[in-house]
Amino acid sequence: MSTRVERFTRVVQEELSLLVDGLSDPRVAEALFSITHVQVAPDLGSARVYITVTDGDEKQVLKGLASAATYLRRELGKATQSKKVPELHFYIDEAKERGERVERILRDLAEEKKSE
């Protein structure tokens, strides 16, 4: 990934984090979530935005963000003053859950080994 795309990706994540705080959609406003990371395509045509929901219904938060995607994209364009603004696609970041699952398995294996 080029440094230009990497810099743009960081800016997109920072700006989106600020923008989603101002959304009034109750599916989003009443939930507690964070943007964990963003992947912007090399052509800047699309961006995958990964979130972790700590308090709220994941599906409803995703629906709320999807319905606000056009607004967020427009505001992102204003904030970045970029000629090309990526289409936004929102996903649940499952990396934390996978990590916790692996950690639990390793802990269980260690306990089994101790009891042998």
Helices and strands as residue ranges (DSSP letters): H 3-21, H 26-29, E 32-40, E 46-55, H 58-67, H 69-80, E 87-92, H 95-115
